[in-house]
Amino acid sequence: MTANSPHDRFRPVPKPPPGFSAVAAQPAPQRAAMVAGSARRAGFWRRFVAALIDHTLIVGLSLPLFAIDAALYYVVGILGGIVYLTVLEGGARGQTIGKRALGIRVVSHAAGAPIGRVRAFIRYVGRYVSSILLLGYLWMLFDREKQTWHDKMAGSIVVRAADASPSGPVVS
């Protein structure tokens, strides 16, 4: 067999050298999934404070518009929130400013990779469902994976940033 023969895919993955983990020896998709499976999930209070920081930023930036027109304030606040959360959570880091401050990030539950902007938007819309009597947010207190309803809708998890690599394919 040559080095690039079609039979290479059937060869076992070689054992990692001393000092390297078995995770590092895996191909990138399997490595990302292993990281997602072993990453510590972000707890309720860490997520709550990160959301509070993000909400304060969005409201603070749009608040001057309230003096001009209340309707404009609400429209800019909602659109600003959509853009802010979709772009930052859907980016390669999976972190808003609040999440970065608290050392947490959003990743794909299945692959441990960034979720992409489409799923970040689904996650944003899912926040409205999670807001029903706050049940969707409190759900994470009883869920084995610590997922809120909007996490489940987007197929995402929130993990400690130190446990998840920011690289990897974007999973849309």
Secondary structure, DSSP 8 states (H G I E B T S, - for coil): --TT-GGGGGS------TTS-TTTTS-HHHHHHHHHHHS-B--HHHHHHHHHHHHHHHHHHHGGGGGT-HHHHHHHHHHHHHHHHHHHHTSSS---HHHHHHTEEEEETTTSS--HHHHHHHHHHHHHHHTGGGHHHHGGGT-TT---HHHHHHTEEEEEGGGS-S-S----
